[in-house]
């Protein structure tokens, strides 16, 4: 077997990016004896060792008919211009090519090969066809399918493809309601329009039904056979109205207006007692009109009678225009006994009565007033002869009535509010000593008005005053009152004492609260605080122990929060 030695080939710099004087190693023949059938070729980009060439044949032999490669002959200089075809890749998006597939678009060169940029879109917008592309011709074709689809009609269901079209089964729009008009709108689907009126059936034989605003409204079936002595009802089992005899004695109407208390017996109405038309009037003959059922009273022809009324006399039959018939009537009795303290009345059964009353009367005595009847006698209360003058002696004379005699030397009121110790003199009240008006209030100006007495007028606001409280200072008048100024501050800052100021001395006092009164010692790390001997103490202290030996546990007295600070380099 022959071996080859290396040879240099000058490759165009523009193709490989190397200087023009760069040497490329190619296999050369070895004249030494063949020791193997293998030929070792160097790995050179794009060299096809299966296609030998020469400079003269390179253009025809090495043309691979691809725009994505630059074709040349890799020359073996030691072999007098012979070599192998070389196809260097041309990678640029500016070069258009054809990958041999008519169903791709925007083919470009990639690594020396023509690659499709994207698939041609074959979509006829029909969900009932499967669209495809012929790689040889690039023509789109469609094949019918049986896939589920949507025909866009809300009035169909279970839409499927058939013969290239989407078809569904019409929906049954029935809401099982007699009171709606059922239809279908292709856009929205079933429409149930409420009926304002119409017939319907609720399935109950004992009801009557009609549509109202889309609803079947039922009312109980009225079973009435016109017989008052039967109980009419509807029986589902019997299939409608049935009648049973009413209980014996049930009230009814026999159709005769001149009977009353008619009652049922054996499902029939039997007549009751005749209507009583007796008006207890001897001056009439009484009967019942069988047409109207009204009582008729005709004159009896009698003249004298008895109206059975003890309050009348000289009874006789006479025609009454008001009643339209003959009546027995007499003249009224006079029952007046002349006593204002009796109520004179007449009882038709017993005659005149004279009942005592409590009415107003007059006993003819000038020394009584408000006379009233009592036990049939008129009597009044003794009159009060008071002329509202304390300087007269008032009394009543049985003939002349009230008398007023002058008196002197007794206490009275002269009507002047600014005097006191007034006394009577000659039937008149004379003033005594004038009042001294002093209300002891620094904030009023004191005077006396004869009509109302002492007057205490408010001084100007802001005037100095003394309120009598040693626990206030810098008092000022305001609306007639002495208002306290600054208050002595007796707060010792201890929640376990009651702080107070003595209004007489102005000194502070701090009385301890009862032991075990709840308090706050101001330390957020304690709980169960209580007062003991005037001091607040917290018996329970929060140790904030997190059971971790590698932390320093502390509690903040300010907010009571626990802080567990890790100890550096500590391990458990």
C-alpha positions as CSV (number, residue, x, y, z in Angstrom):
1,X,0.0,0.0,0.0
2,X,1.1,3.6,-0.8
3,X,1.4,6.4,1.7
4,X,1.5,10.1,1.0
5,X,3.6,12.9,2.2
6,X,2.3,16.3,3.1
7,X,1.8,19.1,0.5
8,X,0.8,22.7,0.7
9,X,-2.2,24.3,-0.9
10,X,-2.9,27.9,-1.1
11,X,-6.5,28.6,-0.1
12,X,-8.1,31.9,-0.9
13,X,-8.0,34.0,2.2
14,X,-11.5,35.2,1.8
15,X,-12.9,31.7,2.1
16,X,-11.2,30.6,5.3
17,X,-10.1,33.9,6.9
18,X,-6.4,33.0,6.7
19,X,-3.5,34.9,5.1
20,X,-2.9,34.0,1.5
21,X,0.5,32.5,2.2
22,X,-1.0,30.0,4.8
23,X,-0.1,26.4,3.9
24,X,-2.7,23.6,4.2
25,X,-1.5,20.1,4.5
26,X,-2.8,17.5,2.0
27,X,-1.9,13.9,1.6
28,X,1.0,13.0,-0.9
29,X,2.1,9.7,-2.3
30,X,4.8,7.7,-0.4
31,X,7.2,5.7,-2.6
32,X,8.1,3.4,0.2
33,X,6.7,-0.1,0.2
34,X,2.9,-0.4,1.0
35,X,2.4,-1.8,4.5
36,X,-1.4,-1.2,4.8
37,X,-4.4,-0.5,2.7
38,X,-5.5,2.5,4.8
39,X,-4.9,6.1,3.7
40,X,-4.7,8.7,6.4
41,X,-6.3,12.1,5.3
42,X,-6.0,15.3,7.3
43,X,-9.3,16.7,8.7
44,X,-9.8,19.8,6.6
45,X,-13.0,21.8,6.6
46,X,-15.4,21.0,3.7
47,X,-13.0,18.6,1.8
48,X,-14.7,15.7,0.2
49,X,-12.0,13.1,-0.3
50,X,-14.4,11.0,-2.4
51,X,-14.3,13.6,-5.2
52,X,-10.8,14.1,-6.8
53,X,-10.3,17.2,-8.9
54,X,-7.9,19.4,-10.7
55,X,-7.7,23.1,-11.3
56,X,-9.1,22.5,-14.7
57,X,-12.0,20.3,-13.6
58,X,-12.9,22.1,-10.3
59,X,-15.7,24.2,-11.8
60,X,-17.6,21.2,-13.1
61,X,-16.6,18.4,-10.8
62,X,-16.8,20.3,-7.5
63,X,-20.1,22.1,-8.1
64,X,-22.6,20.7,-5.5
65,X,-25.4,23.0,-6.9
66,X,-25.9,24.5,-3.4
67,X,-25.9,28.3,-2.9
68,X,-25.1,27.5,0.8
69,X,-21.5,26.4,0.0
70,X,-18.5,28.0,-1.8
71,X,-17.0,25.2,-4.1
72,X,-13.3,24.9,-4.9
73,X,-10.6,22.2,-5.5
74,X,-8.3,21.5,-2.6
75,X,-5.0,21.3,-4.7
76,X,-2.3,18.8,-4.0
77,X,0.7,20.9,-5.2
78,X,3.0,18.0,-5.2
79,X,0.8,16.1,-7.6
80,X,0.9,18.6,-10.3
81,X,-2.4,20.4,-9.5
82,X,-4.6,17.5,-8.5
83,X,-6.6,17.4,-5.3
84,X,-10.1,17.0,-3.8
85,X,-13.3,19.0,-3.9
86,X,-13.9,21.4,-1.0
87,X,-17.3,22.9,-0.1
88,X,-17.0,25.7,2.5
89,X,-20.3,26.7,4.2
90,X,-21.7,30.2,3.5
91,X,-23.7,31.4,6.6
92,X,-25.6,34.6,5.9
93,X,-29.3,35.4,6.1
94,X,-29.0,37.5,3.0
95,X,-28.7,34.4,0.7
96,X,-32.0,32.8,-0.2
97,X,-32.1,29.0,-0.9
98,X,-34.5,26.2,-1.4
99,X,-34.6,23.3,1.0
100,X,-36.6,21.1,-1.4
101,X,-39.7,21.3,0.7
102,X,-42.5,23.4,-0.9
103,X,-44.2,23.7,2.5
104,X,-41.6,25.8,4.1
105,X,-41.0,29.6,3.6
106,X,-38.1,32.0,4.1
107,X,-35.4,29.2,3.6
108,X,-31.9,30.3,4.6
109,X,-28.4,28.8,4.7
110,X,-27.3,27.4,8.1
111,X,-23.9,25.6,8.5
112,X,-23.8,25.1,4.7
113,X,-27.3,23.6,4.5
114,X,-30.5,25.1,3.3
115,X,-33.0,25.2,6.2
116,X,-36.7,26.2,6.1
117,X,-37.6,29.3,8.1
118,X,-41.1,28.3,8.9
119,X,-44.1,26.2,7.8
120,X,-46.6,27.5,5.2
121,X,-49.9,28.2,7.0
122,X,-52.7,26.0,5.5
123,X,-55.9,27.1,7.5
124,X,-59.2,27.4,5.7
125,X,-60.8,28.6,9.0
126,X,-63.1,25.6,9.0
127,X,-62.9,23.5,12.3
128,X,-64.5,20.6,10.4
129,X,-61.5,20.1,8.1
130,X,-57.9,18.9,8.8
131,X,-55.6,21.1,6.7
132,X,-52.2,19.9,5.3
133,X,-49.5,20.9,2.8
134,X,-48.0,18.9,-0.1
135,X,-44.2,19.1,0.3
136,X,-43.7,18.6,-3.4
137,X,-46.2,21.1,-4.8
138,X,-46.7,23.4,-1.8
139,X,-50.5,23.2,-2.4
140,X,-52.8,23.2,0.6
141,X,-55.5,20.6,0.9
142,X,-58.4,20.0,3.4
143,X,-59.9,16.7,4.6
144,X,-63.3,16.5,6.4
145,X,-63.2,15.3,10.1
146,X,-65.7,14.3,12.7
147,X,-64.4,16.4,15.6
148,X,-66.6,18.2,18.2
149,X,-67.3,21.8,17.2
150,X,-69.4,24.9,17.9
151,X,-71.9,25.9,15.2
152,X,-72.5,29.3,16.9
153,X,-76.2,28.5,17.5
154,X,-77.2,28.5,21.2
155,X,-80.3,26.5,20.2
156,X,-78.2,23.3,19.4
157,X,-76.2,20.9,21.6
158,X,-73.7,18.1,20.9
159,X,-72.3,19.9,17.8
160,X,-70.1,17.7,15.7
161,X,-68.5,17.9,12.2
162,X,-70.2,16.1,9.4
163,X,-69.3,16.4,5.6
164,X,-67.1,19.4,6.4
165,X,-69.9,21.3,8.3
166,X,-70.6,21.9,12.0
167,X,-74.1,20.7,12.9
168,X,-75.8,20.1,16.3
169,X,-79.1,18.7,17.7
170,X,-81.8,21.2,18.3
171,X,-82.3,21.8,22.1
172,X,-85.7,21.1,23.6
173,X,-86.6,24.4,25.4
174,X,-89.3,23.1,27.8
175,X,-89.3,24.4,31.4
176,X,-92.4,22.2,32.2
177,X,-94.3,25.4,33.1
178,X,-97.7,25.9,31.5
179,X,-97.4,29.6,32.3
180,X,-94.5,30.4,30.0
181,X,-94.1,30.6,26.3
182,X,-91.0,28.5,25.4
183,X,-88.8,29.5,22.5
184,X,-85.1,29.6,21.5
185,X,-82.9,32.5,20.6
186,X,-79.9,31.4,18.4
187,X,-77.9,34.1,20.2
188,X,-78.7,33.4,23.8
189,X,-80.4,30.0,23.9
190,X,-83.7,29.1,25.6
191,X,-86.2,31.9,26.4
192,X,-89.1,31.4,28.8
193,X,-91.5,34.3,28.5
194,X,-93.9,34.6,31.4
195,X,-97.6,34.6,30.4
196,X,-99.8,37.2,32.1
197,X,-102.9,34.9,31.8
198,X,-103.9,31.6,30.5
199,X,-104.8,28.1,31.5
200,X,-102.5,25.7,33.5
201,X,-102.7,22.5,35.5
202,X,-101.1,21.9,38.8
203,X,-102.1,18.2,38.8
204,X,-104.6,18.7,41.7
205,X,-108.2,17.8,40.7
206,X,-109.4,19.8,43.8
207,X,-108.1,23.2,42.6
208,X,-108.8,25.7,39.9
209,X,-105.8,27.2,38.2
210,X,-104.8,30.1,36.0
211,X,-101.6,31.8,34.9
212,X,-100.5,35.0,36.7
213,X,-97.2,36.6,35.7
214,X,-95.7,33.3,34.6
215,X,-96.8,31.3,37.7
216,X,-99.6,28.8,37.9
217,X,-101.8,30.1,40.7
218,X,-104.1,27.6,42.3
219,X,-107.3,28.2,44.3
220,X,-109.3,25.5,46.1
221,X,-112.2,24.2,44.0
222,X,-115.5,25.5,45.3
223,X,-118.0,22.6,45.6
224,X,-121.5,23.9,46.1
225,X,-124.7,21.9,45.2
226,X,-127.1,24.6,46.4
227,X,-128.4,22.5,49.3
228,X,-127.7,24.0,52.7
229,X,-128.1,20.6,54.4
230,X,-125.2,19.0,52.7
231,X,-121.5,19.4,53.3
232,X,-119.8,19.8,49.9
233,X,-116.1,19.1,49.5
234,X,-113.6,17.8,46.9
235,X,-112.3,14.2,47.2
236,X,-109.2,13.3,45.3
237,X,-110.1,9.6,45.4
238,X,-113.7,10.2,44.2
239,X,-112.3,12.4,41.4
240,X,-114.1,15.7,42.3
241,X,-116.9,17.2,44.3
242,X,-118.9,15.0,46.8
243,X,-121.8,15.9,49.1
244,X,-122.6,14.4,52.5
245,X,-125.5,15.1,54.8
246,X,-125.0,17.9,57.3
247,X,-125.3,17.0,61.0
248,X,-128.9,16.9,62.2
249,X,-129.9,20.2,63.7
250,X,-127.6,22.3,61.5
251,X,-129.2,25.7,60.7
252,X,-130.7,26.2,57.3
253,X,-133.4,28.2,55.4
254,X,-136.6,26.4,54.2
255,X,-137.5,29.3,52.0
256,X,-140.5,30.3,54.1
257,X,-139.8,33.7,55.7
258,X,-142.5,33.2,58.3
259,X,-140.5,30.3,60.0
260,X,-137.4,30.6,62.1
261,X,-134.8,28.2,63.5
262,X,-135.0,25.9,60.4
263,X,-132.8,22.9,60.8
264,X,-131.4,20.1,58.7
265,X,-132.5,16.5,59.0
266,X,-131.5,13.7,56.6
267,X,-129.9,16.1,54.2
268,X,-133.1,18.2,53.9
269,X,-134.1,21.5,55.5
270,X,-137.2,21.2,57.8
271,X,-139.2,24.2,58.9
272,X,-138.7,25.6,62.4
273,X,-141.0,27.6,64.7
274,X,-143.3,30.3,63.2
275,X,-142.1,33.9,63.4
276,X,-143.6,35.6,66.5
277,X,-145.5,38.7,65.4
278,X,-147.2,39.4,68.7
279,X,-146.5,43.1,69.5
280,X,-148.3,42.9,72.8
281,X,-150.6,45.6,71.5
282,X,-154.3,45.1,72.2
283,X,-155.0,47.7,69.5
284,X,-153.7,45.5,66.6
285,X,-154.3,42.1,65.1
286,X,-150.9,40.5,64.3
287,X,-149.9,38.3,61.3
288,X,-146.8,37.3,59.2
289,X,-146.6,38.2,55.5
290,X,-145.5,34.9,53.8
291,X,-144.0,36.8,50.9
292,X,-141.8,39.3,52.8
293,X,-141.7,37.6,56.1
294,X,-142.5,40.9,57.8
295,X,-145.0,41.1,60.6
296,X,-148.3,43.0,59.8
297,X,-150.3,44.7,62.5
298,X,-153.9,45.8,61.5
299,X,-156.3,47.8,63.8
300,X,-158.3,45.6,66.2
301,X,-161.2,48.1,66.6
302,X,-160.8,48.5,70.4
303,X,-160.9,52.0,72.1
304,X,-159.8,51.5,75.7
305,X,-156.7,49.6,76.5
306,X,-153.7,49.2,78.8
307,X,-150.2,49.9,77.6
308,X,-148.8,48.2,80.6
309,X,-146.8,51.3,81.4
310,X,-147.1,52.6,85.0
311,X,-145.8,56.0,83.8
312,X,-148.9,56.8,81.7
313,X,-152.6,57.4,82.5
314,X,-155.8,57.5,80.6
315,X,-154.6,54.8,78.0
316,X,-156.5,54.6,74.7
317,X,-156.0,53.1,71.2
318,X,-154.8,55.8,68.8
319,X,-153.0,55.9,65.4
320,X,-149.2,56.5,65.6
321,X,-147.9,58.3,62.5
322,X,-144.3,57.4,63.5
323,X,-145.1,53.7,63.8
324,X,-147.8,53.7,61.1
325,X,-150.3,51.7,63.1
326,X,-152.7,51.7,66.0
327,X,-151.0,51.8,69.4
328,X,-152.1,51.9,73.0
329,X,-150.8,55.1,74.5
330,X,-151.5,57.2,77.6
331,X,-150.6,60.6,79.0
332,X,-147.3,60.9,81.0
333,X,-147.4,61.0,84.8
334,X,-145.9,64.1,86.6
335,X,-143.4,62.7,89.1
336,X,-141.9,66.1,90.3
337,X,-141.9,66.2,94.2
338,X,-140.5,69.8,94.4
339,X,-137.3,68.6,96.2
340,X,-134.1,69.5,94.4
341,X,-132.3,66.8,96.3
342,X,-134.3,64.0,94.7
343,X,-134.1,62.7,91.1
344,X,-137.7,62.2,90.0
345,X,-138.1,59.4,87.5
346,X,-140.8,57.0,86.4
347,X,-140.3,53.2,86.1
348,X,-142.8,51.7,83.5
349,X,-143.2,48.7,85.9
350,X,-143.6,50.5,89.3
351,X,-144.4,54.1,88.4
352,X,-142.9,57.3,90.0
353,X,-139.6,57.0,92.0
354,X,-137.7,59.7,93.9
355,X,-134.1,58.8,94.4
356,X,-131.8,61.1,96.4
357,X,-129.0,62.7,94.5
358,X,-125.8,64.6,95.1
359,X,-126.6,67.6,92.9
360,X,-125.9,71.3,93.5
361,X,-128.6,73.2,95.5
362,X,-129.2,76.4,97.6
363,X,-130.0,76.2,101.3
364,X,-130.7,80.0,101.6
365,X,-128.0,80.4,104.3
366,X,-125.5,83.4,103.5
367,X,-122.9,81.7,105.7
368,X,-122.6,78.6,103.6
369,X,-121.2,78.0,100.1
370,X,-121.0,75.1,97.6
371,X,-124.4,73.8,98.7
372,X,-125.0,70.2,97.6
373,X,-127.6,67.5,98.3
374,X,-126.9,64.8,100.8
375,X,-129.4,62.1,101.9
376,X,-132.2,64.2,100.3
377,X,-131.3,67.4,102.1
378,X,-129.5,70.6,100.8
379,X,-126.6,71.7,102.9
380,X,-123.4,73.7,102.3
381,X,-119.9,74.2,103.7
382,X,-119.2,77.2,106.0
383,X,-118.2,80.2,104.0
384,X,-114.6,81.5,104.6
385,X,-114.9,85.2,105.3
386,X,-111.2,86.1,104.5
387,X,-110.5,89.5,103.0
388,X,-106.8,88.5,102.9
389,X,-106.0,91.4,105.3
390,X,-104.4,90.2,108.5
391,X,-105.3,93.5,110.1
392,X,-109.0,92.6,110.2
393,X,-111.1,90.1,112.2
394,X,-113.2,88.1,109.7
395,X,-116.5,86.3,110.6
396,X,-120.0,85.5,109.2
397,X,-123.3,86.9,110.4
398,X,-126.3,84.5,109.9
399,X,-128.3,87.4,108.4
400,X,-125.7,89.8,106.9
401,X,-123.0,87.4,105.9
402,X,-119.3,88.2,106.1
403,X,-118.1,90.9,108.6
404,X,-114.5,92.5,108.9
405,X,-113.5,94.3,112.1
406,X,-110.2,96.3,112.4
407,X,-107.4,95.0,114.7
408,X,-104.1,96.5,115.8
409,X,-100.7,95.3,117.1
410,X,-100.5,91.9,115.3
411,X,-97.8,90.9,112.8
412,X,-98.5,91.5,109.1
413,X,-96.8,92.2,105.7
414,X,-96.9,95.7,104.3
415,X,-96.0,94.6,100.8
416,X,-92.6,96.1,100.9
417,X,-90.0,93.4,100.6
418,X,-87.4,95.7,102.1
419,X,-89.0,95.8,105.6
420,X,-89.4,93.3,108.4
421,X,-91.3,93.2,111.7
422,X,-94.4,94.8,110.1
423,X,-97.5,95.2,112.4
424,X,-101.2,96.2,112.1
425,X,-102.4,99.7,113.0
426,X,-106.0,100.8,112.3
427,X,-106.7,97.9,110.0
428,X,-103.6,98.6,107.9
429,X,-100.2,97.0,107.9
430,X,-97.3,99.4,108.8
431,X,-93.7,98.7,107.8
432,X,-91.0,97.9,110.5
433,X,-87.2,97.7,110.2
434,X,-85.4,97.9,106.8
435,X,-83.5,94.7,105.6
436,X,-79.7,94.5,105.5
437,X,-79.0,92.7,102.1
438,X,-75.7,90.8,102.3
439,X,-75.3,87.4,100.7
440,X,-71.7,87.0,101.7
441,X,-70.7,86.6,98.0
442,X,-67.8,88.6,96.8
443,X,-69.1,88.3,93.2
444,X,-72.4,90.1,93.7
445,X,-73.4,93.8,94.4
446,X,-76.1,93.7,97.1
447,X,-79.2,96.0,97.1
448,X,-82.9,95.9,98.0
449,X,-85.9,96.2,95.7
450,X,-89.3,97.0,97.4
451,X,-91.1,94.7,95.1
452,X,-88.8,91.6,95.3
453,X,-86.6,92.3,98.3
454,X,-82.8,91.8,98.3
455,X,-81.2,91.9,94.8
456,X,-77.7,90.4,94.3
457,X,-76.3,91.7,91.0
458,X,-73.3,89.9,89.4
459,X,-70.1,91.9,89.4
460,X,-67.8,92.1,86.3
461,X,-66.2,88.9,85.2
462,X,-62.5,88.7,86.3
463,X,-62.9,90.5,89.5
464,X,-60.9,89.1,92.4
465,X,-62.7,87.0,95.0
466,X,-62.2,84.4,97.7
467,X,-64.0,81.1,97.3
468,X,-63.4,79.9,100.9
469,X,-61.3,76.9,99.7
470,X,-57.7,76.9,100.9
471,X,-56.8,74.4,98.1
472,X,-57.3,77.0,95.4
473,X,-55.5,80.3,94.6
474,X,-56.0,83.3,92.2
475,X,-59.9,83.0,92.3
476,X,-61.8,85.1,89.8
477,X,-65.5,86.1,89.5
478,X,-67.4,84.5,86.6
479,X,-71.2,85.0,86.0
480,X,-71.7,85.9,89.7
481,X,-69.8,82.9,91.1
482,X,-66.3,82.8,92.6
483,X,-64.4,80.3,90.4
484,X,-61.3,78.6,91.8
485,X,-58.0,79.4,90.1
486,X,-55.0,77.2,90.4
487,X,-55.6,73.9,92.4
488,X,-53.0,72.7,94.8
489,X,-51.3,69.6,93.2
490,X,-51.3,66.9,95.8
491,X,-50.3,64.0,93.4
492,X,-47.5,62.1,95.0
493,X,-47.1,59.9,91.9
494,X,-48.1,56.8,94.0
495,X,-51.0,54.8,92.6
496,X,-51.4,53.2,96.0
497,X,-52.4,56.4,97.9
498,X,-55.5,58.6,97.7
499,X,-54.3,62.1,97.3
500,X,-56.4,64.9,98.8
501,X,-56.2,68.6,99.9
502,X,-57.7,69.9,103.1
503,X,-60.0,72.8,102.0
504,X,-59.6,74.5,105.4
505,X,-55.8,74.4,105.7
506,X,-54.7,73.8,102.1
507,X,-52.4,70.9,103.2
508,X,-52.0,67.7,101.2
509,X,-52.8,64.3,102.7
510,X,-51.9,60.9,101.2
511,X,-54.0,58.0,102.6
512,X,-52.9,54.5,101.6
513,X,-55.3,52.3,99.6
514,X,-56.4,49.0,101.2
515,X,-53.8,46.3,101.0
516,X,-54.0,44.1,97.8
517,X,-55.7,46.7,95.8
518,X,-54.8,46.2,92.1
519,X,-52.2,48.7,90.8
520,X,-49.5,49.1,88.2
521,X,-45.9,49.4,89.4
522,X,-44.8,50.7,85.9
523,X,-42.6,47.6,85.3
524,X,-43.7,45.7,82.2
525,X,-41.9,42.6,83.4
526,X,-44.1,42.1,86.5
527,X,-47.6,40.9,86.8
528,X,-50.3,40.6,89.5
529,X,-49.3,44.1,90.9
530,X,-51.1,45.1,94.1
531,X,-50.8,47.7,96.9
532,X,-49.2,46.9,100.2
533,X,-48.8,49.5,102.9
534,X,-49.2,52.3,100.4
535,X,-46.6,50.9,97.9
536,X,-47.3,49.1,94.5
537,X,-45.4,45.8,94.2
538,X,-45.3,43.2,91.4
539,X,-44.8,39.7,92.9
540,X,-44.5,37.8,89.6
541,X,-41.4,38.6,87.5
542,X,-41.2,37.5,83.9
543,X,-37.8,35.7,83.6
544,X,-38.3,35.3,79.8
545,X,-36.6,31.9,80.0
546,X,-36.7,30.3,76.5
547,X,-35.0,27.1,77.9
548,X,-32.0,27.8,75.6
549,X,-28.7,27.8,77.4
550,X,-27.1,29.6,74.5
551,X,-29.2,32.8,74.9
552,X,-29.1,35.6,77.5
553,X,-32.8,36.1,78.5
554,X,-33.9,39.6,79.6
555,X,-37.1,41.5,80.0
556,X,-37.6,45.2,79.1
557,X,-39.3,46.9,82.1
558,X,-40.5,49.6,79.6
559,X,-42.6,47.5,77.4
560,X,-42.5,44.0,79.0
561,X,-41.1,42.4,75.9
562,X,-38.6,39.4,76.2
563,X,-35.2,39.6,74.5
564,X,-33.3,36.3,74.0
565,X,-29.8,37.4,72.8
566,X,-27.7,34.6,71.4
567,X,-24.4,33.9,73.2
568,X,-21.5,34.0,70.7
569,X,-19.7,30.7,70.1
570,X,-22.1,28.9,72.4
571,X,-23.2,25.4,71.5
572,X,-25.7,23.2,73.4
